[in-house]
Amino acid sequence: MNDTWMIKGREFTNCNCNYGCPCQFNAPSTHGKCEALATFIIEEGYFNDISLDDLPFVQLAQWPGEVADGDGQEQVIVDERASLEQREAIRKIAHGECAAPGSNGFYIYASTMSDMLETLYLPIEVSIDVDARLANVEVKGIVESKGVPITDPFSGNEVRAGIHLPGGFEFTYAEMGSGTSRVDAGIKLQLDDSYGEFSKFHINQDGVVRS
């Protein structure tokens, strides 16, 4: 592996598990299968000598059973503002092609895929506020995803909770919330008030960068 890269920014993920997602604790998924949408805003980044600053991308994934059992499919959507070189760089990162084996989520999830669908290049409208647990993602006609805080059903107040994974391959700390998503791409998703994850990511070819 000769490529060097780094991406740093904000992420919102919505999957079909209940709040907290048992997968984060090496437990079976809530429904015995996994479906997920993850959106990344790269605030700072590079791939070799190519800048990736201020570019978002969306990663769609679906498995018929548990992630570890494989046979998944994945599709990536890169913002159309990216140049040809930036598009290829983000595609490689998202597909886990340029990472040390087992070092980060992109590599690990890619190793469970049997089908990598065609990468799409479309306008992405996205806002992610990690501390407020708020996110809005739109790829017109294809993706609508929203993240909000968890609400206490008794008091109606917002609930704040987090997951701390000192050795996690995706993040070190993530805020928990609720997500609702509709996806009509090569992968189709309909997620309602399920696991929402808000985090600040800092990843390179060797794994999660701990500060």
N, CA, C and O of each residue as an XYZ file, in Angstrom:
844
protein
N       0.844     -1.187      0.000
C       0.000      0.000      0.000
C       0.884      1.243      0.000
O       1.615      1.480      0.962
N       0.825      2.038     -1.067
C       1.683      3.204     -1.196
C       0.944      4.524     -1.007
O       1.578      5.559     -0.803
N      -0.375      4.507     -1.071
C      -1.147      5.736     -0.949
C      -1.232      6.182      0.507
O      -1.385      5.362      1.412
N      -1.130      7.496      0.718
C      -1.338      8.074      2.044
C      -2.505      9.040      1.967
O      -2.630      9.811      1.015
N      -3.361      8.987      2.983
C      -4.528      9.854      2.970
C      -4.996     10.123      4.387
O      -4.605      9.433      5.329
N      -5.842     11.139      4.524
C      -6.432     11.488      5.814
C      -7.740     12.213      5.539
O      -7.816     13.054      4.643
N      -8.771     11.884      6.313
C     -10.019     12.642      6.265
C     -10.459     12.944      7.696
O     -10.341     12.106      8.590
N     -10.970     14.163      7.889
C     -11.379     14.628      9.208
C     -12.642     15.441      9.049
O     -12.708     16.316      8.186
N     -13.656     15.169      9.871
C     -14.894     15.921      9.741
C     -16.004     15.378     10.611
O     -15.764     14.900     11.720
N     -17.248     15.455     10.090
C     -18.439     15.073     10.842
C     -19.205     13.980     10.105
O     -19.242     13.943      8.876
N     -19.816     13.093     10.889
C     -20.536     11.946     10.315
C     -21.898     11.780     10.981
O     -22.051     11.994     12.183
N     -22.874     11.396     10.176
C     -24.175     10.963     10.693
C     -24.501      9.622     10.075
O     -24.462      9.467      8.854
N     -24.826      8.642     10.921
C     -25.185      7.298     10.463
C     -26.567      6.932     10.987
O     -26.902      7.207     12.139
N     -27.355      6.316     10.134
C     -28.672      5.797     10.510
C     -28.746      4.347     10.074
O     -28.577      4.044      8.893
N     -28.999      3.439     11.023
C     -29.167      2.034     10.662
C     -30.490      1.529     11.215
O     -31.202      2.262     11.901
N     -30.816      0.284     10.921
C     -32.132     -0.252     11.293
C     -32.200     -0.799     12.716
O     -33.256     -1.264     13.145
N     -31.095     -0.750     13.452
C     -31.108     -1.254     14.824
C     -31.839     -0.308     15.765
O     -32.079      0.854     15.437
N     -32.192     -0.828     16.951
C     -32.715      0.019     18.012
C     -31.635      0.996     18.472
O     -30.457      0.833     18.154
N     -32.057      2.014     19.229
C     -31.097      2.979     19.771
C     -29.938      2.262     20.462
O     -30.134      1.280     21.177
N     -28.733      2.772     20.233
C     -27.551      2.187     20.845
C     -26.861      1.161     19.972
O     -25.645      0.997     20.063
N     -27.609      0.463     19.125
C     -27.087     -0.519     18.168
C     -26.244     -1.602     18.857
O     -25.080     -1.361     19.176
N     -26.815     -2.789     19.090
C     -26.052     -3.852     19.755
C     -24.771     -4.241     19.015
O     -23.845     -4.775     19.626
N     -24.710     -3.981     17.710
C     -23.492     -4.297     16.954
C     -22.270     -3.581     17.541
O     -21.150     -4.084     17.453
N     -22.492     -2.400     18.140
C     -21.377     -1.654     18.728
C     -20.767     -2.393     19.918
O     -19.676     -2.053     20.375
N     -21.483     -3.411     20.420
C     -21.023     -4.167     21.585
C     -20.791     -5.635     21.238
O     -20.804     -6.498     22.115
N     -20.576     -5.909     19.945
C     -20.331     -7.275     19.481
C     -21.481     -8.213     19.812
O     -21.277     -9.402     20.059
N     -22.680     -7.671     19.814
C     -23.891     -8.464     20.044
C     -24.669     -8.554     18.729
O     -24.452     -7.734     17.836
N     -25.565     -9.525     18.591
C     -26.355     -9.646     17.361
C     -27.196     -8.392     17.127
O     -27.631     -7.736     18.073
N     -27.416     -8.070     15.854
C     -28.209     -6.897     15.489
C     -29.652     -7.062     15.956
O     -30.102     -8.173     16.234
N     -30.368     -5.945     16.039
C     -31.734     -5.954     16.567
C     -32.656     -6.871     15.782
O     -33.455     -7.601     16.371
N     -32.553     -6.841     14.450
C     -33.494     -7.570     13.601
C     -32.853     -8.727     12.831
O     -33.487     -9.314     11.954
N     -31.596     -9.057     13.156
C     -30.937    -10.174     12.491
C     -30.400     -9.847     11.120
O     -29.936    -10.735     10.405
N     -30.458     -8.575     10.742
C     -29.883     -8.118      9.475
C     -29.500     -6.658      9.663
O     -29.934     -6.010     10.615
N     -28.678     -6.144      8.743
C     -28.212     -4.768      8.873
C     -28.482     -3.988      7.598
O     -28.207     -4.459      6.495
N     -29.027     -2.784      7.765
C     -29.217     -1.834      6.678
C     -28.787     -0.474      7.207
O     -29.175     -0.094      8.312
N     -27.991      0.268      6.438
C     -27.455      1.506      6.997
C     -27.129      2.528      5.923
O     -26.863      2.208      4.765
N     -27.163      3.762      6.369
C     -26.750      4.914      5.562
C     -25.805      5.739      6.420
O     -26.135      6.082      7.555
N     -24.630      6.059      5.885
C     -23.679      6.905      6.610
C     -23.305      8.082      5.709
O     -22.993      7.908      4.531
N     -23.342      9.277      6.286
C     -22.996     10.486      5.543
C     -21.792     11.145      6.204
O     -21.757     11.322      7.422
N     -20.817     11.503      5.394
C     -19.575     12.097      5.867
C     -19.384     13.475      5.246
O     -19.538     13.641      4.035
N     -19.053     14.452      6.064
C     -18.610     15.756      5.566
C     -17.122     15.849      5.855
O     -16.713     15.918      7.014
N     -16.314     15.850      4.804
C     -14.866     15.984      4.985
C     -14.549     17.472      5.144
O     -14.642     18.237      4.184
N     -14.176     17.873      6.353
C     -13.784     19.266      6.573
C     -12.356     19.503      6.103
O     -12.051     20.514      5.471
N     -11.494     18.556      6.423
C     -10.101     18.584      5.978
C      -9.731     17.195      5.491
O     -10.088     16.199      6.120
N      -9.024     17.121      4.385
C      -8.606     15.810      3.910
C      -7.702     15.881      2.699
O      -7.641     16.887      1.992
N      -7.001     14.777      2.483
C      -6.149     14.678      1.296
C      -5.999     13.213      0.924
O      -6.174     12.321      1.754
N      -5.674     12.986     -0.330
C      -5.319     11.663     -0.828
C      -4.055     11.871     -1.644
O      -4.100     12.417     -2.747
N      -2.919     11.430     -1.095
C      -1.617     11.789     -1.662
C      -1.542     13.306     -1.765
O      -1.565     13.980     -0.735
N      -1.453     13.867     -2.961
C      -1.362     15.329     -3.095
C      -2.681     15.969     -3.527
O      -2.699     17.124     -3.951
N      -3.799     15.212     -3.421
C      -5.116     15.717     -3.832
C      -5.887     16.181     -2.597
O      -6.083     15.405     -1.662
N      -6.325     17.447     -2.588
C      -7.127     17.954     -1.482
C      -8.546     17.394     -1.555
O      -9.129     17.296     -2.635
N      -9.096     17.026     -0.394
C     -10.480     16.549     -0.300
C     -11.322     17.453      0.599
O     -12.404     17.065      1.041
N     -10.821     18.660      0.867
C     -11.502     19.583      1.762
C     -12.918     19.904      1.286
O     -13.163     20.086      0.093
N     -13.846     19.970      2.246
C     -15.211     20.462      2.017
C     -16.010     19.606      1.032
O     -16.834     20.126      0.280
N     -15.769     18.312      1.040
C     -16.524     17.418      0.159
C     -17.301     16.392      0.991
O     -16.721     15.755      1.870
N     -18.597     16.222      0.731
C     -19.378     15.190      1.402
C     -19.513     13.937      0.534
O     -19.396     13.993     -0.690
N     -19.761     12.816      1.194
C     -20.136     11.601      0.470
C     -21.050     10.766      1.349
O     -21.047     10.893      2.574
N     -21.825      9.918      0.709
C     -22.794      9.065      1.384
C     -22.455      7.614      1.083
O     -22.127      7.272     -0.054
N     -22.531      6.773      2.085
C     -22.251      5.348      1.935
C     -23.507      4.562      2.313
O     -24.015      4.692      3.426
N     -23.999      3.754      1.390
C     -25.166      2.917      1.616
C     -24.712      1.469      1.748
O     -23.843      1.017      1.003
N     -25.302      0.740      2.700
C     -24.905     -0.660      2.886
C     -26.091     -1.488      3.336
O     -26.990     -1.008      4.026
N     -26.067     -2.755      2.922
C     -27.171     -3.663      3.242
C     -26.646     -5.094      3.276
O     -25.941     -5.537      2.369
N     -27.006     -5.810      4.349
C     -26.625     -7.210      4.475
C     -27.889     -8.036      4.732
O     -28.787     -7.565      5.430
N     -27.983     -9.247      4.191
C     -29.175    -10.074      4.418
C     -29.235    -10.654      5.820
O     -30.300    -11.074      6.273
N     -28.114    -10.682      6.504
C     -28.034    -11.198      7.868
C     -27.083    -10.331      8.668
O     -27.014     -9.120      8.457
N     -26.350    -10.942      9.583
C     -25.374    -10.194     10.367
C     -24.212     -9.738      9.489
O     -23.848    -10.418      8.529
N     -23.635     -8.588      9.822
C     -22.528     -8.041      9.030
C     -21.394     -9.055      8.907
O     -20.827     -9.234      7.829
N     -21.069     -9.710     10.006
C     -19.948    -10.649     10.008
C     -20.167    -11.851      9.099
O     -19.212    -12.529      8.719
N     -21.430    -12.118      8.748
C     -21.723    -13.240      7.857
C     -21.514    -12.882      6.381
O     -21.521    -13.759      5.518
N     -21.332    -11.604      6.103
C     -21.000    -11.177      4.747
C     -22.179    -11.155      3.792
O     -23.335    -11.051      4.204
N     -21.861    -11.255      2.493
C     -22.832    -11.235      1.403
C     -23.576     -9.901      1.325
O     -24.742     -9.855      0.931
N     -22.888     -8.813      1.707
C     -23.505     -7.493      1.665
C     -23.329     -6.814      0.327
O     -22.597     -7.280     -0.547
N     -24.025     -5.696      0.193
C     -23.830     -4.841     -0.973
C     -23.680     -3.401     -0.509
O     -24.240     -2.993      0.508
N     -22.912     -2.644     -1.277
C     -22.579     -1.282     -0.885
C     -22.668     -0.367     -2.105
O     -22.371     -0.771     -3.229
N     -23.082      0.868     -1.857
C     -23.077      1.876     -2.913
C     -22.647      3.204     -2.292
O     -23.072      3.555     -1.191
N     -21.808      3.924     -3.006
C     -21.284      5.201     -2.536
C     -21.800      6.311     -3.452
O     -21.865      6.152     -4.671
N     -22.165      7.435     -2.837
C     -22.561      8.628     -3.577
C     -21.589      9.736     -3.204
O     -21.457     10.074     -2.028
N     -20.908     10.306     -4.194
C     -19.942     11.381     -3.971
C     -20.524     12.672     -4.528
O     -21.148     12.672     -5.589
N     -20.317     13.769     -3.811
C     -20.834     15.056     -4.282
C     -20.292     15.383     -5.670
O     -19.100     15.224     -5.932
N     -21.168     15.837     -6.549
C     -20.793     16.082     -7.938
C     -19.773     17.214     -8.094
O     -19.165     17.345     -9.156
N     -19.577     18.025     -7.066
C     -18.578     19.090     -7.136
C     -17.153     18.550     -7.175
O     -16.229     19.263     -7.564
N     -16.975     17.314     -6.781
C     -15.639     16.728     -6.759
C     -15.086     16.591     -8.176
O     -15.814     16.239     -9.104
N     -13.802     16.870     -8.330
C     -13.133     16.670     -9.621
C     -12.982     15.178     -9.887
O     -13.260     14.359     -9.011
N     -12.548     14.828    -11.077
C     -12.348     13.414    -11.405
C     -11.357     12.765    -10.440
O     -11.558     11.631    -10.007
N     -10.284     13.491    -10.105
C      -9.283     12.945     -9.195
C      -9.846     12.795     -7.782
O      -9.576     11.803     -7.105
N     -10.622     13.772     -7.342
C     -11.233     13.698     -6.015
C     -12.272     12.580     -5.950
O     -12.371     11.882     -4.941
N     -13.030     12.411     -7.005
C     -14.029     11.340     -7.044
C     -13.383      9.978     -6.867
O     -13.850      9.154     -6.080
N     -12.302      9.747     -7.607
C     -11.635      8.448     -7.532
C     -10.999      8.246     -6.160
O     -11.000      7.134     -5.632
N     -10.454      9.324     -5.577
C      -9.837      9.220     -4.257
C     -10.870      8.830     -3.195
O     -10.617      7.939     -2.384
N     -12.026      9.490     -3.196
C     -13.063      9.179     -2.209
C     -13.625      7.783     -2.439
O     -13.916      7.064     -1.484
N     -13.777      7.399     -3.694
C     -14.262      6.053     -3.997
C     -13.317      5.009     -3.408
O     -13.766      4.048     -2.785
N     -12.022      5.193     -3.601
C     -11.049      4.239     -3.077
C     -11.086      4.173     -1.555
O     -11.042      3.086     -0.977
N     -11.168      5.330     -0.904
C     -11.224      5.350      0.556
C     -12.478      4.639      1.047
O     -12.406      3.777      1.923
N     -13.635      5.002      0.479
C     -14.905      4.439      0.931
C     -14.996      2.947      0.689
O     -15.685      2.244      1.428
N     -14.315      2.449     -0.334
C     -14.330      1.022     -0.632
C     -13.221      0.261      0.096
O     -13.041     -0.938     -0.119
N     -12.488      0.955      0.949
C     -11.468      0.294      1.752
C     -10.278     -0.194      0.963
O      -9.575     -1.107      1.395
N     -10.042      0.408     -0.199
C      -8.987     -0.094     -1.081
C      -7.592      0.370     -0.675
O      -6.596     -0.213     -1.102
N      -7.514      1.416      0.147
C      -6.213      2.008      0.462
C      -6.039      2.137      1.968
O      -5.789      3.229      2.478
N      -6.170      1.036      2.670
C      -6.036      1.046      4.124
C      -5.314     -0.211      4.576
O      -5.380     -1.252      3.923
N      -4.629     -0.101      5.692
C      -3.992     -1.280      6.272
C      -5.079     -2.283      6.652
O      -6.130     -1.884      7.154
N      -4.851     -3.563      6.427
C      -5.880     -4.577      6.711
C      -6.453     -4.464      8.117
O      -5.725     -4.439      9.109
N      -7.798     -4.394      8.172
C      -8.490     -4.347      9.452
C      -8.371     -3.046     10.221
O      -8.771     -2.980     11.383
N      -7.820     -1.993      9.586
C      -7.489     -0.780     10.339
C      -8.656      0.163     10.573
O      -8.667      0.880     11.573
N      -9.639      0.184      9.679
C     -10.743      1.124      9.853
C     -12.045      0.546      9.298
O     -12.051     -0.515      8.674
N     -13.149      1.265      9.539
C     -14.453      0.758      9.137
C     -14.607      0.564      7.650
O     -15.278     -0.372      7.215
N     -13.999      1.427      6.859
C     -14.123      1.292      5.407
C     -13.565     -0.058      4.948
O     -14.201     -0.762      4.164
N     -12.396     -0.408      5.431
C     -11.777     -1.682      5.060
C     -12.598     -2.849      5.591
O     -12.882     -3.801      4.863
N     -12.977     -2.771      6.859
C     -13.676     -3.895      7.497
C     -15.016     -4.160      6.825
O     -15.335     -5.310      6.521
N     -15.804     -3.114      6.589
C     -17.104     -3.326      5.950
C     -16.939     -3.811      4.512
O     -17.693     -4.671      4.055
N     -15.952     -3.262      3.796
C     -15.729     -3.704      2.413
C     -15.413     -5.193      2.352
O     -15.771     -5.869      1.388
N     -14.743     -5.701      3.383
C     -14.374     -7.124      3.394
C     -15.593     -8.035      3.529
O     -15.490     -9.242      3.311
N     -16.762     -7.461      3.890
C     -17.977     -8.262      4.041
C     -18.911     -8.136      2.837
O     -20.009     -8.692      2.834
N     -18.469     -7.402      1.816
C     -19.328     -7.145      0.662
C     -19.107     -8.168     -0.453
O     -17.977     -8.555     -0.753
N     -20.217     -8.593     -1.056
C     -20.120     -9.431     -2.246
C     -20.427     -8.626     -3.501
O     -20.187     -9.094     -4.613
N     -20.962     -7.407     -3.328
C     -21.346     -6.593     -4.485
C     -21.103     -5.118     -4.181
O     -21.712     -4.550     -3.275
N     -20.207     -4.509     -4.947
C     -19.974     -3.071     -4.875
C     -20.697     -2.440     -6.056
O     -20.256     -2.577     -7.197
N     -21.790     -1.758     -5.796
C     -22.582     -1.157     -6.863
C     -21.889      0.085     -7.422
O     -20.973      0.634     -6.809
N     -22.340      0.507     -8.584
C     -21.741      1.651     -9.264
C     -21.792      2.895     -8.393
O     -22.841      3.227     -7.840
N     -20.658      3.589     -8.266
C     -20.599      4.838     -7.519
C     -21.358      5.919     -8.275
O     -21.237      6.036     -9.495
N     -22.149      6.714     -7.539
C     -22.929      7.796     -8.138
C     -22.283      9.136     -7.800
O     -21.695      9.301     -6.731
N     -22.400     10.089     -8.719
C     -21.852     11.434     -8.517
C     -22.991     12.426     -8.711
O     -23.383     12.734     -9.836
N     -23.514     12.921     -7.589
C     -24.721     13.734     -7.595
C     -24.594     14.857     -6.565
O     -23.765     14.776     -5.659
N     -25.420     15.914     -6.702
C     -25.376     16.985     -5.690
C     -25.889     16.491     -4.343
O     -26.959     15.887     -4.259
N     -25.123     16.749     -3.297
C     -25.483     16.341     -1.934
C     -25.678     17.592     -1.095
O     -24.780     18.428     -0.997
N     -26.843     17.719     -0.494
C     -27.118     18.793      0.459
C     -27.083     18.178      1.854
O     -27.828     17.240      2.138
N     -26.223     18.698      2.722
C     -26.062     18.052      4.019
C     -25.676     19.058      5.094
O     -24.903     19.985      4.853
N     -26.233     18.854      6.286
C     -25.803     19.584      7.475
C     -25.766     18.589      8.633
O     -26.686     17.788      8.801
N     -24.705     18.646      9.424
C     -24.546     17.761     10.578
C     -24.029     18.581     11.748
O     -22.973     19.208     11.656
N     -24.777     18.576     12.854
C     -24.355     19.213     14.093
C     -24.241     18.109     15.139
O     -25.245     17.649     15.681
N     -23.017     17.692     15.414
C     -22.798     16.544     16.299
C     -23.285     16.833     17.713
O     -23.990     16.013     18.301
N     -22.920     17.987     18.264
C     -23.270     18.292     19.649
C     -24.780     18.432     19.843
O     -25.308     18.061     20.891
N     -25.471     18.962     18.840
C     -26.927     19.131     18.939
C     -27.681     17.879     18.529
O     -28.896     17.801     18.710
N     -26.977     16.897     17.978
C     -27.583     15.655     17.454
C     -28.638     15.972     16.395
O     -29.777     15.511     16.469
N     -28.232     16.764     15.417
C     -29.114     17.148     14.321
C     -28.411     16.923     12.993
O     -27.230     17.238     12.848
N     -29.142     16.373     12.016
C     -28.581     16.164     10.686
C     -29.691     16.168      9.654
O     -30.805     15.713      9.914
N     -29.372     16.689      8.479
C     -30.256     16.622      7.325
C     -29.419     16.292      6.103
O     -28.406     16.939      5.840
N     -29.847     15.285      5.360
C     -29.123     14.847      4.167
C     -30.121     14.694      3.033
O     -31.173     14.077      3.200
N     -29.783     15.263      1.866
C     -30.644     15.102      0.706
C     -29.807     14.930     -0.558
O     -28.931     15.738     -0.866
N     -30.102     13.869     -1.265
C     -29.647     13.692     -2.644
C     -30.946     13.607     -3.430
O     -31.643     12.594     -3.382
N     -31.264     14.654     -4.141
C     -32.615     14.836     -4.674
C     -33.117     13.605     -5.424
O     -32.481     13.115     -6.356
N     -34.286     13.120     -4.983
C     -34.924     11.975     -5.622
C     -34.361     10.635     -5.231
O     -34.890      9.600     -5.638
N     -33.283     10.628     -4.440
C     -32.612      9.365     -4.097
C     -32.486      9.161     -2.589
O     -32.779      8.078     -2.082
N     -32.056     10.187     -1.876
C     -31.802     10.055     -0.443
C     -32.451     11.208      0.316
O     -32.278     12.375     -0.036
N     -33.194     10.867      1.353
C     -33.654     11.826      2.352
C     -33.400     11.208      3.715
O     -33.932     10.143      4.030
N     -32.587     11.877      4.523
C     -32.214     11.323      5.822
C     -32.190     12.445      6.847
O     -31.706     13.544      6.577
N     -32.722     12.149      8.029
C     -32.805     13.161      9.075
C     -32.417     12.556     10.407
O     -32.835     11.446     10.740
N     -31.617     13.286     11.170
C     -31.237     12.864     12.504
C     -31.675     13.881     13.533
O     -31.527     15.085     13.322
N     -32.216     13.407     14.648
C     -32.700     14.276     15.725
C     -32.317     13.664     17.068
O     -31.958     12.489     17.131
N     -32.390     14.447     18.139
C     -32.124     13.873     19.468
C     -33.183     12.845     19.863
O     -34.312     12.894     19.374
N     -32.827     11.931     20.731
C     -33.785     11.014     21.331
C     -34.654     11.813     22.311
O     -34.152     12.676     23.031
N     -35.930     11.526     22.331
C     -36.857     12.221     23.222
C     -37.386     11.278     24.296
O     -37.802     10.157     24.002
N     -37.366     11.736     25.526
C     -37.926     10.970     26.638
C     -39.455     10.929     26.469
O     -40.096     11.980     26.470
N     -40.052      9.727     26.324
C     -41.494      9.651     26.083
C     -42.337     10.097     27.274
O     -43.527     10.366     27.111
N     -41.752     10.180     28.458
C     -42.499     10.568     29.655
C     -42.475     12.084     29.875
O     -43.499     12.692     30.188
N     -41.284     12.687     29.706
C     -41.167     14.126     29.952
C     -41.220     14.959     28.685
O     -41.526     16.150     28.732
N     -40.921     14.330     27.542
C     -40.847     15.071     26.294
C     -39.531     15.801     26.106
O     -39.342     16.488     25.102
N     -38.611     15.660     27.064
C     -37.317     16.326     26.987
C     -36.334     15.522     26.137
O     -36.479     14.310     25.975
N     -35.338     16.214     25.603
C     -34.281     15.542     24.862
C     -33.427     14.709     25.812
O     -33.166     15.103     26.948
N     -33.000     13.547     25.319
C     -32.132     12.658     26.086
C     -30.757     12.649     25.436
O     -30.631     12.470     24.225
N     -29.739     12.843     26.245
C     -28.378     12.788     25.699
C     -27.676     11.531     26.202
O     -27.624     11.266     27.403
N     -27.141     10.768     25.261
C     -26.391      9.553     25.585
C     -25.290      9.391     24.546
O     -25.389      9.916     23.437
N     -24.251      8.667     24.909
C     -23.145      8.474     23.980
C     -22.515      7.111     24.136
O     -22.764      6.400     25.110
N     -21.693      6.755     23.162
C     -20.918      5.511     23.203
C     -19.447      5.864     23.101
O     -19.040      6.573     22.181
N     -18.654      5.380     24.029
C     -17.211      5.620     24.047
C     -16.507      4.304     23.739
O     -16.602      3.342     24.502
N     -15.802      4.274     22.616
C     -15.069      3.076     22.194
C     -13.593      3.453     22.013
O     -13.195      3.852     20.919
N     -12.786      3.334     23.053
C     -11.380      3.757     22.964
C     -10.602      3.073     21.850
O      -9.632      3.630     21.336
N     -11.023      1.857     21.471
C     -10.338      1.148     20.397
C     -11.212      0.949     19.172
O     -10.934      0.074     18.353
N     -12.264      1.748     19.034
C     -13.209      1.563     17.939
C     -12.591      1.782     16.565
O     -11.685      2.600     16.408
N     -13.083      1.052     15.578
C     -12.533      1.184     14.230
C     -13.293      2.219     13.381
O     -12.921      2.482     12.237
N     -14.361      2.805     13.954
C     -15.089      3.869     13.274
C     -14.922      5.207     13.982
O     -14.672      6.231     13.345
N     -15.062      5.188     15.308
C     -14.990      6.413     16.095
C     -14.490      6.085     17.493
O     -14.468      4.928     17.912
N     -14.088      7.141     18.208
C     -13.740      6.989     19.613
C     -14.942      7.313     20.485
O     -15.194      6.632     21.479
N     -15.693      8.362     20.113
C     -16.887      8.731     20.854
C     -17.964      9.175     19.875
O     -17.679      9.886     18.911
N     -19.191      8.758     20.122
C     -20.314      9.167     19.272
C     -21.513      9.528     20.128
O     -21.801      8.876     21.132
N     -22.212     10.588     19.712
C     -23.475     10.969     20.330
C     -24.584     10.100     19.736
O     -24.564      9.777     18.549
N     -25.544      9.728     20.572
C     -26.651      8.892     20.127
C     -27.877      9.747     19.823
O     -28.130     10.747     20.494
N     -28.635      9.343     18.805
C     -29.852     10.036     18.442
C     -30.806      9.106     17.714
O     -30.680      7.883     17.779
N     -31.749      9.700     17.030
C     -32.744      8.962     16.257
C     -32.618      9.355     14.793
O     -32.393     10.522     14.474
N     -32.763      8.378     13.906
C     -32.672      8.655     12.475
C     -33.860      8.111     11.709
O     -34.426      7.076     12.060
N     -34.229      8.824     10.655
C     -35.265      8.384      9.731
C     -34.756      8.639      8.315
O     -34.335      9.751      7.994
N     -34.792      7.618      7.475
C     -34.208      7.745      6.138
C     -35.045      7.030      5.086
O     -35.671      6.003      5.349
N     -35.035      7.603      3.891
C     -35.604      6.972      2.704
C     -34.525      6.981      1.620
O     -33.937      8.023      1.332
N     -34.273      5.834      1.030
C     -33.252      5.717     -0.013
C     -33.823      4.929     -1.183
O     -34.364      3.839     -1.003
N     -33.698      5.487     -2.378
C     -34.152      4.816     -3.590
C     -33.034      4.859     -4.618
O     -33.127      5.542     -5.638
N     -31.973      4.114     -4.326
C     -30.820      4.012     -5.227
C     -30.669      2.550     -5.615
O     -31.659      1.818     -5.634
N     -29.439      2.102     -5.928
C     -29.226      0.685     -6.160
C     -29.584     -0.108     -4.924
O     -30.029     -1.253     -5.006
N     -29.382      0.522     -3.769
C     -29.829     -0.006     -2.479
C     -31.033      0.815     -2.040
O     -31.018      2.043     -2.131
N     -32.068      0.143     -1.569
C     -33.286      0.822     -1.137
C     -33.448      0.619      0.368
O     -33.358     -0.501      0.870
N     -33.690      1.725      1.079
C     -33.819      1.679      2.530
C     -35.044      2.466      2.970
O     -35.403      3.479      2.369
N     -35.678      1.977      4.032
C     -36.746      2.712      4.692
C     -36.550      2.510      6.189
O     -36.902      1.465      6.736
N     -35.988      3.512      6.841
C     -35.662      3.447      8.256
C     -36.500      4.471      9.000
O     -36.594      5.624      8.580
N     -37.113      4.054     10.108
C     -38.019      4.925     10.853
C     -37.649      4.960     12.323
O     -37.733      3.948     13.019
N     -37.240      6.127     12.791
C     -36.991      6.335     14.215
C     -36.123      5.212     14.789
O     -36.478      4.573     15.779
N     -34.989      4.991     14.148
C     -34.066      3.936     14.570
C     -32.713      4.558     14.926
O     -32.588      5.780     15.012
N     -31.729      3.733     15.125
C     -30.412      4.161     15.613
C     -29.824      5.308     14.792
O     -29.658      5.208     13.576
N     -29.517      6.397     15.493
C     -28.816      7.513     14.873
C     -27.515      7.761     15.604
O     -27.475      7.771     16.835
N     -26.455      7.962     14.847
C     -25.116      8.136     15.420
C     -24.489      9.400     14.852
O     -24.446      9.590     13.637
N     -24.004     10.261     15.738
C     -23.369     11.516     15.342
C     -21.945     11.509     15.886
O     -21.743     11.320     17.085
N     -20.970     11.711     15.031
C     -19.592     11.659     15.514
C     -18.684     12.569     14.691
O     -19.004     12.986     13.577
N     -17.538     12.852     15.299
C     -16.470     13.562     14.604
C     -15.410     12.526     14.258
O     -14.869     11.861     15.142
N     -15.117     12.393     12.975
C     -14.176     11.358     12.551
C     -12.826     11.953     12.185
O     -12.729     13.101     11.749
N     -11.790     11.151     12.371
C     -10.420     11.499     11.970
C      -9.742     10.177     11.650
O      -9.349      9.435     12.550
N      -9.610      9.891     10.374
C      -9.186      8.569      9.911
C      -8.102      8.722      8.854
O      -8.143      9.649      8.045
N      -7.136      7.814      8.861
C      -6.166      7.752      7.761
C      -5.954      6.302      7.348
O      -6.667      5.409      7.806
N      -4.980      6.073      6.489
C      -4.758      4.736      5.937
C      -4.393      3.696      6.994
O      -4.461      2.494      6.737
N      -4.003      4.163      8.195
C      -3.615      3.250      9.261
C      -4.689      3.077     10.331
O      -4.512      2.293     11.263
N      -5.805      3.805     10.204
C      -6.887      3.622     11.160
C      -7.416      4.923     11.724
O      -7.169      5.993     11.168
N      -8.148      4.835     12.833
C      -8.697      6.003     13.503
C      -7.563      6.742     14.209
O      -6.772      6.137     14.933
N      -7.489      8.044     13.994
C      -6.468      8.865     14.640
C      -7.003      9.284     15.997
O      -8.043      9.938     16.077
N      -6.307      8.917     17.064
C      -6.728      9.265     18.430
C      -6.008     10.541     18.863
O      -4.790     10.662     18.726
N      -6.780     11.484     19.385
C      -6.161     12.725     19.855
C      -6.226     12.802     21.364
O      -5.757     13.775     21.954
